[in-house]
Amino acid sequence: MNDFYKCKACQKLVKVINEGKGELSCCGGPMKILSGFGSLDEILDFAIEKEQEASQFYAEWAKKLTSPNLDPDQLFLLRDMFEQFSQEELKHKEKLIRVQDGGPFQPSAKPVTDLKIVDYLVDIMPFPNMDYQEALIIAMKREKASLKLYSDLAEVAASGDLQALFTALAQEEAKHKLRLETEYEKEIYSAN
């Protein structure tokens, strides 16, 4: 049992690990099953959609951040970082579109280091006046979730090509996570 479901309203993803009775629901409605990918194009469409959602998340929060807890330079850096992540997610989307059009997708040549910093941090929800540490935590948690999703999909992939594609996507997310964890270690751990 490794089915994935998605909420039509909030876009939340759920992986079923133990089957139960009833129907999964979220935001007052049934969730849509995602594990029944019929083709490589369906998988790529799904991945393209996820990258677009991630880009929109970072772009929206770059504009919403208004923290009175930060000096203007820190606020500028935080907004700039979120805008950069938005652009990077769009680059991932462009790579996937090229793959859909028949081009190659080159994964990282070597495994990406996992600092595991985010594994020990508490989940928080984004809010407009979050500080730098909180924004980094939210971004790290998002990248970890994307890494986990693509890794899980690679495990249940029906073919070697699909497994390789999901593994490559997981590597891309691992690079983002490492960049964020490195920034967290440098700016937050070293300050304490």
N, C-alpha and C positions, 0 to 999 in steps of 0.2 A: 504494500500500500504506500504509494508515493505520489498521490494526486495533489495538484496545486489548484487553489481556487482564488478568484479575484473579485473584490467588491466593485460593482459597477459605479457606485457613488464616490467612495473615498479612495479607490484604487489599492486598498490594502491587499496583500498577498498572504495566503495561508497554506501551509504544507500539512497534509493529513498524515499523521504518523501512526495513529490507532483508529481504525474504522469504528464508527458508532452508528446508532440509529438516528434518523431524522435528516434534516437538510441544513447545510451551513448557511447562515444568514449574517448580514452586516448592514448597518444603516437602514434597517427596516425592510430589506429585500433579500432574495436569494443570491448567493455568490455563484459566479460562473466558473466552471471547471476549465483548467488550462492544460492539464496533462495530456490531453488527446491531440497533440500536434500531429497533423496528417502529412506535413511536408516540411522540407527545409525552409521554404518561403514563409510558412506559418510561424516557424521558430524565429526567423529573422524579423518578421513583422512584430512579433512579441518583444524581441530584444530592442528593436528600433523604438517601439512605444515606450519601453522602460527608460531608454536613454533620453528621449524627449521629455518624459515626466521628470527625470532627475535634473535636466537642464532648466526646466521651468521652475522647479523647486528652488534651486540656487539663485536664479535670476529674480524671482519674487522676493526671496528673503534678503537679497542684496539691497533691494529698494526699501523693505520694511524695517530694517535695522535702524533704531533710533536711540540707542542706549545712552542715558545720562550718566551711567557708571563708567563710561569710557571717555578718555580725552579724544579730541577730534582726530588726532593722528591714528589712534587705535581703531576708531570707528571707520576711518577711511581704509585702513589695512584690511579690516574684516569684510567690508563691502567689496573691496577689490578681490579678496580671496574667493568670495562666493561668486563673483562675476567670472573669475578665471575658471572655477569649477563648472559653471554653466557652459562656458565655451568648450571646455574639455569634453563634457558630456555630448555636446553637439558634434565634436570631432569623432567621438565613438559612433554616433548615429551615422555620420557620413561614411565611416569605414564599413559599417554594416550594410549600408545601401550599396556601396561598391561590391561587397560580397554578393549581395542579392543580384547585382548586375553581372556577376560572373568573375569578379576580381578576387584576389587572394586576401586572406586575413592572417597576418603574421603575429603569432603570440610572442610574448617575451621569450628571449633566448634562454634565460635562466630563471629559476624560481625566485619569487619576490620574498624578501624577508618579512616575517610577521613579528612585530614587536609586542603584540598582544596587549597593548595598553588599554584599548577599548574594552577588552574582556572584563576589566575590573572597575569599570565606570558605570554609574547608575544612569538608566534611561531618563531622558527629559524631553519635554515637548518644546518646539520652537516658540518663542514669543518676541515681540518687537524690540524690547530693551534688554535682550540677553547680552551677557558680557562675552569677551573673547573666548574664555575657557568653555562656556556653555555652547557657543556656536561651533567650536571645534568638536565637542562631544557629539553634538547632533550630526555633524557631517561625518565623523568617524563611524557612528552607529549606522548611518545610511549606507556608507560604502561597505561596511561589514555585512549588512543585510543583502546587498547586491552580490557581493562575493559568495555568500552562502547560497543564495538562490541559484546562481550559475553553476556552482559546484554541485549542488543537489541535482540540477537538471543534467549535468554531465554524467552523474552516477546512473541515472535512469534512461539515458539516451539509447535509442534502438540501434544506432550504427556508430562505427568508428569516426566517421566524418562529423556527425552531430556531437559526439563526445569531444572531439578536438575543438570544435567551434565553441562549445560551452566552456571548456577548459581555458581557451584563449580569452573569452570574455571575463572569466573569473580572474585571470591574470591582470587584465586591465583594471578591474576594480581593486585588486590587491595593491597595485601601484598607487592608486589614489589613497587607499587606506594607509599605506606606508608613509606617504607624503604628509598626511594629516597627523599621524602618530609621531613622526619626526618633529613636526612643528609643535605639537603638544609637549613633547619631551623637552624641546629647546626652550619654549616660552613659559610653560606652566611648571613642569617639574624643577627646572633649574631656578625658577624664581622662588620656590618654596624651600 
